[in-house]
Amino acid sequence: MVSLPTEPVPISGRVDRAGRLIAADPALERLQIEAGSALGSLLALPQLAALARSAGALGVPLSRAVIAADSSNDLDLFVRAEPNGDEVQLTIERWISRPASTARLTLAGPASDLQHSDDTSSVRLEFRTDPALNLINVSVALAALLGHDPDECVGQPLTALFRLVEEEGGSMPLLAAVAARDSVRGQRALARGAAVGELWLDAEPMTDAAGRFDGFAGLIRGQGDSPAFPPDDRPLEDTLDLALRSPLARIISTADRFVERSDGPLRSDYANYASDIAAAGRHLLAVIRSMTESSAAPAQQVDPAALSAEAIALVLPLAESRGIGIALQEGEPPMLVNGEARAIVQILVNILGNAVRHSPQGGEVAVTFGHSTGQFRATIADQGPGIAQEDQQRIFERYEQVGDGPEGSGLGLAISRRLARAMGGDIELVSAPGEGARFTLVLPA
């Protein structure tokens, strides 16, 4: 519902040839300040700045509807830009404040999956930084030692959690390691706000794909503990898991900053794009977990209809690129089920993705809900080539696929069935060559 204008109109301002906002009514000046700038500095609202540039370059008055944002709302503005010598006069003739739209995907909210969830990192005091020594990953055990929630640590400087202690002579091993892009051993540190005694920090430099310094991966140890980096004998799957999670954690952390508008006001549609990026990143983290962990998270009562909508939103770009429609069909009202939300979304995304990839151009994938004898059933039906009877068990094995197409890894259905069974459910398949395929996720109601 649109609110009444929150500012009297018209609202005026002047922009000079260099793009600086040199005069403004209070409402426009406040927007400039909330966007991180000030009167006399470059106009920080990109939509207004672009309109002023165009009017100045063309030498003619221009009028345009503009969507901007303040610290809490979207702003529906109608702006006139009129050249006046070396300046452009801005006149806002309409100012309507609209509540910012909410994120479509609830999985985009901050979550503890930015930290490692494997057994090793749950007991080891691990951390990971970016090149500026800001934390992008903190193990649950280290956060607990410091008296913080793991999510609160991400984005903070390492020195916000630890006070580094100088060596005799004033040297600081960590700072020397940063300068030399080298490993550091035995940097003495004190935890801020936590009475845990003196600690020692060991860290290894990390590099990106181009070989550039990309921060440190480190461990914290107490007095008398052995060095934190013995020979690494972890399985390859665990090593790959850690290597993938760190860059994903950085992507999610950056997207979350946009969602939360922590760097300044942002239109809600742009914030929602960032929300979708964060949600897709967390889904990918869930896929990685599924490949390396042995069981699903504890079951809770969840709404399968809402989770299905999230899964569809994640698959929709692929479907639209192929001209495939995804339809939620009328059926029995869905009930609450016992399961783990992220696992259910992952299963549905895997099945929906397969359905889209095997559907003909212009086809449709149908999603239908049902229930019987204490079970919830979500059926996904496609119009693809179907699956022969002799292949219907094989496709649930790891690295097995039907057909010779280049897409897919042969892991999606294997992971999905394992997750479903870990929640007390299963995945059923009904198909025949030329008749499409119907995959049904069954979960206890």
C-alpha positions in Angstrom: 0.0 0.0 0.0 1.4 3.4 -1.0 1.9 5.9 1.8 1.1 9.6 1.5 4.0 11.8 0.4 6.4 12.2 3.3 7.9 15.5 2.0 6.2 18.6 0.6 6.8 19.1 -3.1 8.4 20.6 -5.1 11.9 20.0 -3.7 14.8 21.7 -5.5 18.5 21.4 -5.9 21.3 22.5 -8.1 24.1 20.4 -9.7 27.3 22.0 -11.2 29.1 21.0 -14.3 31.3 18.6 -12.3 28.3 16.8 -11.0 28.4 18.2 -7.5 25.2 18.9 -5.6 25.9 22.6 -4.6 22.5 23.5 -3.3 19.5 21.5 -2.1 16.3 21.7 -0.1 16.5 19.8 3.3 14.8 16.6 2.0 17.2 16.3 -1.0 20.2 17.1 1.2 19.2 14.4 3.7 19.1 11.9 0.8 22.6 12.9 -0.3 23.9 12.4 3.3 22.2 9.0 3.7 23.8 8.0 0.4 27.2 8.6 2.0 28.0 12.0 0.5 27.4 15.7 1.5 26.3 19.0 0.1 29.1 20.3 -2.2 30.2 16.8 -3.1 29.3 14.6 -6.1 25.6 13.8 -6.3 25.5 10.3 -4.8 22.0 9.3 -6.0 22.9 7.6 -9.4 19.4 8.0 -10.9 19.3 11.8 -10.3 23.0 12.2 -11.3 22.4 10.5 -14.6 19.3 12.7 -15.3 21.3 15.8 -14.5 24.2 14.7 -16.8 21.9 14.0 -19.7 20.1 17.3 -19.4 23.4 19.2 -19.1 24.9 17.4 -22.1 21.9 17.8 -24.3 21.1 21.3 -23.2 17.4 20.7 -23.0 15.0 20.1 -20.0 14.3 16.5 -19.2 11.7 14.9 -17.0 11.7 11.4 -15.7 10.1 9.1 -13.1 12.9 7.9 -10.7 13.0 5.1 -8.1 15.4 5.9 -5.3 15.8 4.9 -1.6 16.3 6.4 1.8 17.5 4.5 4.8 14.2 2.5 5.2 11.9 3.0 2.2 11.8 3.1 -1.6 11.0 6.6 -3.0 8.9 7.1 -6.1 10.0 10.4 -7.5 9.2 12.5 -10.6 12.1 14.7 -11.3 12.6 17.6 -13.8 16.2 18.6 -14.8 16.6 21.9 -16.5 20.0 23.3 -17.7 20.8 26.8 -16.4 24.2 28.0 -17.7 26.9 25.8 -16.2 24.4 24.3 -13.7 21.4 22.0 -13.8 18.3 22.8 -11.8 16.7 19.7 -10.3 13.0 19.9 -9.2 11.3 16.9 -7.6 7.6 17.3 -8.5 6.5 14.1 -6.9 7.8 12.3 -3.7 6.0 9.2 -2.6 7.5 6.8 0.0 6.8 3.1 -0.4 7.7 0.4 2.1 10.7 -1.5 0.8 9.7 -4.9 -0.6 10.9 -8.0 1.3 13.3 -10.7 0.0 11.6 -13.5 -2.0 13.9 -16.2 -0.5 14.0 -16.8 3.2 17.1 -18.8 2.8 18.9 -15.6 2.0 19.0 -14.5 5.7 22.2 -14.7 7.7 22.9 -18.3 8.7 25.6 -20.3 10.5 26.5 -22.1 7.3 29.1 -19.5 6.6 31.2 -21.5 9.0 32.5 -25.0 8.5 30.0 -27.6 9.8 32.3 -30.6 9.5 33.5 -32.4 12.6 37.0 -31.0 12.3 36.1 -27.4 12.4 33.5 -27.8 15.1 36.3 -28.5 17.6 39.3 -26.7 16.1 39.8 -23.0 16.7 39.9 -22.0 13.0 39.6 -18.7 11.2 40.0 -17.3 7.7 40.6 -13.7 6.6 40.6 -11.6 3.5 43.8 -9.7 2.4 42.8 -6.8 4.7 42.7 -9.2 7.7 38.9 -9.0 7.9 37.3 -12.3 9.1 35.4 -14.2 6.4 35.1 -17.5 8.3 35.2 -18.5 12.0 34.7 -21.9 13.4 31.9 -22.5 15.9 34.5 -23.5 18.5 36.5 -20.4 18.2 33.4 -18.2 18.3 32.3 -19.9 21.4 35.7 -19.5 23.1 35.4 -15.7 22.4 31.8 -15.5 23.6 30.4 -14.6 20.2 27.9 -16.0 17.7 29.9 -17.1 14.6 27.8 -14.8 12.3 28.8 -11.8 14.5 32.5 -12.4 13.8 32.2 -12.4 10.0 33.3 -9.1 8.5 35.1 -7.8 11.6 38.8 -7.1 11.6 40.9 -9.9 13.2 42.1 -7.3 15.7 38.6 -6.6 16.8 38.6 -10.1 18.4 42.3 -10.3 19.4 44.8 -7.8 20.8 48.1 -8.8 19.2 51.1 -8.8 21.6 54.5 -7.5 20.5 57.6 -9.6 20.8 60.7 -8.3 22.7 62.1 -5.5 20.6 58.6 -4.5 19.4 58.3 -6.8 16.4 54.9 -8.2 15.4 55.1 -11.6 13.6 51.7 -11.3 11.9 52.4 -7.9 10.5 55.8 -9.1 9.1 53.9 -12.1 7.6 51.4 -9.8 5.9 54.2 -7.7 4.4 56.1 -10.8 3.2 53.0 -12.8 2.2 54.5 -15.6 4.4 53.3 -18.0 7.1 53.3 -16.9 10.7 54.0 -19.1 13.7 53.4 -18.2 17.4 51.9 -14.7 17.1 51.0 -14.0 20.7 47.5 -12.6 21.3 44.9 -11.8 23.9 41.2 -12.4 23.3 39.2 -9.1 23.7 36.4 -9.5 26.2 37.1 -13.1 27.1 39.3 -14.3 30.0 41.0 -17.2 28.3 44.6 -16.3 29.0 47.3 -15.8 26.4 46.9 -17.5 23.0 49.1 -18.2 20.1 48.1 -17.6 16.4 49.4 -19.7 13.5 48.4 -18.9 10.0 49.2 -19.8 6.4 48.9 -17.3 3.4 46.3 -18.1 0.8 46.3 -17.2 -2.9 43.5 -16.8 -5.4 43.3 -18.4 -8.9 45.7 -15.7 -10.3 48.3 -16.4 -7.6 47.6 -13.1 -5.7 47.6 -13.0 -1.9 44.1 -13.7 -0.7 44.4 -13.5 3.1 45.2 -16.1 5.8 43.9 -19.4 7.0 44.8 -19.8 10.6 44.4 -21.7 13.9 44.5 -20.5 17.5 46.3 -22.6 20.2 46.9 -22.3 23.9 50.1 -22.4 25.9 51.8 -25.8 25.6 49.7 -26.9 22.6 51.6 -28.3 19.6 52.0 -26.2 16.5 48.7 -25.7 14.8 49.7 -26.9 11.4 50.9 -30.5 11.5 51.1 -32.4 8.2 47.6 -32.2 6.6 46.3 -35.8 6.3 42.6 -34.8 5.9 40.7 -36.6 3.1 40.6 -34.9 -0.3 36.8 -34.4 0.1 37.4 -32.4 3.3 40.1 -30.3 1.7 37.9 -29.6 -1.4 35.1 -28.8 1.0 37.1 -26.1 2.8 38.5 -24.7 -0.5 35.0 -24.2 -1.9 33.4 -22.8 1.3 35.8 -19.9 1.8 35.1 -18.1 -1.5 31.4 -18.9 -1.2 31.4 -17.4 2.3 32.9 -14.2 0.9 30.2 -14.0 -1.8 27.4 -14.5 0.7 28.9 -12.0 3.1 29.2 -9.4 0.4 25.6 -10.0 -0.8 24.3 -9.8 2.8 25.9 -6.4 3.1 23.8 -5.2 0.2 20.7 -6.9 1.6 21.2 -5.1 4.9 22.1 -1.8 3.2 25.1 -1.6 5.5 27.0 0.5 2.9 24.1 3.0 2.5 20.6 3.3 1.1 19.8 1.0 -1.8 16.6 0.4 -3.9 14.8 -2.7 -2.6 14.8 -4.4 -6.1 18.6 -4.2 -6.1 18.7 -5.5 -2.5 16.5 -8.3 -3.6 18.9 -9.3 -6.4 21.6 -9.5 -3.7 19.2 -11.5 -1.6 18.8 -14.0 -4.5 22.6 -14.2 -4.8 23.0 -15.0 -1.1 20.2 -17.6 -1.3 21.8 -19.3 -4.3 25.2 -19.3 -2.5 23.7 -20.9 0.6 22.1 -23.5 -1.5 25.4 -24.3 -3.1 26.9 -24.6 0.4 24.2 -27.1 1.3 25.1 -29.1 -1.8 28.8 -29.2 -0.6 27.7 -30.2 2.8 25.6 -33.0 1.4 28.6 -34.4 -0.5 30.8 -34.5 2.7 28.5 -35.0 5.7 26.8 -38.2 6.7 23.4 -37.0 7.9 20.8 -34.3 7.6 20.2 -31.7 10.3 17.7 -32.4 13.1 14.1 -32.4 11.8 11.7 -29.6 12.5 8.2 -28.8 11.4 8.4 -26.8 8.1 6.0 -25.6 5.5 6.7 -27.5 2.2 4.6 -25.0 0.1 6.9 -22.1 1.1 10.0 -24.2 0.5 8.7 -25.3 -2.9 8.3 -21.6 -3.8 11.9 -21.0 -2.9 13.1 -23.9 -4.9 11.2 -22.7 -7.9 12.7 -19.2 -7.6 16.2 -20.7 -7.6 15.5 -22.8 -10.8 13.4 -20.2 -12.6 16.4 -18.4 -14.4 17.4 -21.8 -15.9 13.8 -22.5 -16.9 13.2 -19.1 -18.5 16.5 -19.3 -20.5 15.1 -22.5 -22.0 11.5 -21.3 -22.5 10.2 -23.8 -19.9 7.3 -23.0 -17.6 7.1 -24.2 -14.0 3.5 -24.4 -12.6 2.3 -25.0 -9.1 -0.9 -26.9 -9.8 -4.0 -27.0 -7.6 -4.2 -30.0 -5.4 -4.7 -31.0 -1.8 -3.6 -28.2 0.6 -0.1 -28.9 1.9 0.5 -29.7 5.5 3.4 -29.2 7.8 6.1 -31.9 7.5 8.9 -33.1 9.7 12.2 -32.3 7.9 15.1 -29.9 7.5 14.3 -26.8 5.4 17.6 -26.5 3.5 17.6 -30.3 2.7 14.1 -30.1 1.3 14.9 -27.1 -0.8 18.0 -28.9 -2.1 16.0 -32.0 -3.0 13.4 -29.9 -4.9 16.0 -27.8 -6.7 17.8 -31.0 -7.8 14.6 -32.6 -9.1 13.3 -29.4 -10.7 16.6 -28.7 -12.4 16.6 -32.2 -13.9 13.0 -31.7 -15.1 13.9 -28.4 -16.8 17.0 -29.8 -18.4 15.1 -32.8 -19.9 11.9 -30.9 -21.0 11.4 -29.8 -24.6 11.5 -26.1 -25.6 8.2 -24.5 -24.6 7.4 -27.4 -22.3 6.1 -27.2 -18.7 7.1 -28.7 -15.4 4.2 -29.3 -13.0 4.5 -29.3 -9.2 1.6 -30.9 -7.3 1.1 -31.5 -3.5 -0.8 -34.4 -1.9 -0.9 -36.4 1.3 -2.0 -39.8 2.5 -1.6 -42.0 5.6 0.5 -39.4 7.4 2.8 -38.7 4.5 3.3 -35.5 2.5 3.9 -35.9 -1.2 5.4 -33.3 -3.6 5.3 -34.5 -7.2 7.3 -32.9 -10.0 6.3 -34.0 -13.5 8.1 -33.1 -16.7 7.4 -33.6 -20.4 10.8 -35.1 -21.2 11.8 -38.3 -23.0 11.1 -40.5 -19.9 13.3 -43.1 -18.2 13.4 -46.8 -19.1 12.5 -49.3 -16.3 16.0 -50.7 -16.3 17.5 -47.3 -15.6 15.2 -46.2 -12.9 17.3 -47.5 -10.0 20.6 -46.8 -11.6 20.0 -43.0 -11.8 19.9 -42.8 -8.0 23.5 -44.0 -7.8 26.4 -41.5 -7.6 27.8 -40.4 -11.0 25.1 -42.2 -12.9 23.1 -40.4 -15.6 20.6 -41.3 -18.4 21.6 -40.2 -21.9 24.8 -38.7 -23.2 24.1 -35.0 -22.5 27.0 -32.9 -21.2 25.0 -31.4 -18.3 24.8 -32.7 -14.8 27.3 -34.5 -12.6 25.2 -37.6 -11.7 25.2 -36.6 -8.1 21.9 -34.7 -7.7 19.5 -37.6 -7.4 21.9 -39.7 -5.3 22.2 -36.8 -2.8 18.5 -36.1 -2.9 17.5 -39.7 -2.1 20.1 -39.8 0.8 18.7 -36.6 2.2 15.1 -37.7 1.9 15.8 -41.0 3.7 17.8 -39.3 6.4 14.6 -37.3 7.1 12.5 -40.5 7.2 11.2 -40.1 3.7 12.1 -41.2 0.2 12.0 -40.3 -3.5 9.7 -42.3 -5.8 9.8 -42.4 -9.6 7.2 -43.3 -12.2 8.2 -43.0 -15.8 8.3 -44.8 -19.2 10.1 -43.9 -22.5 8.2 -41.1 -24.3 5.9 -40.3 -21.3 8.0 -37.9 -19.2 9.0 -38.6 -15.6 7.2 -38.0 -12.3 9.5 -37.7 -9.2 7.7 -37.6 -5.9 9.3 -36.5 -2.6 7.7 -38.3 0.3 8.1 -37.0 3.8 6.5 -37.8 7.2 3.7 -35.3 8.0 
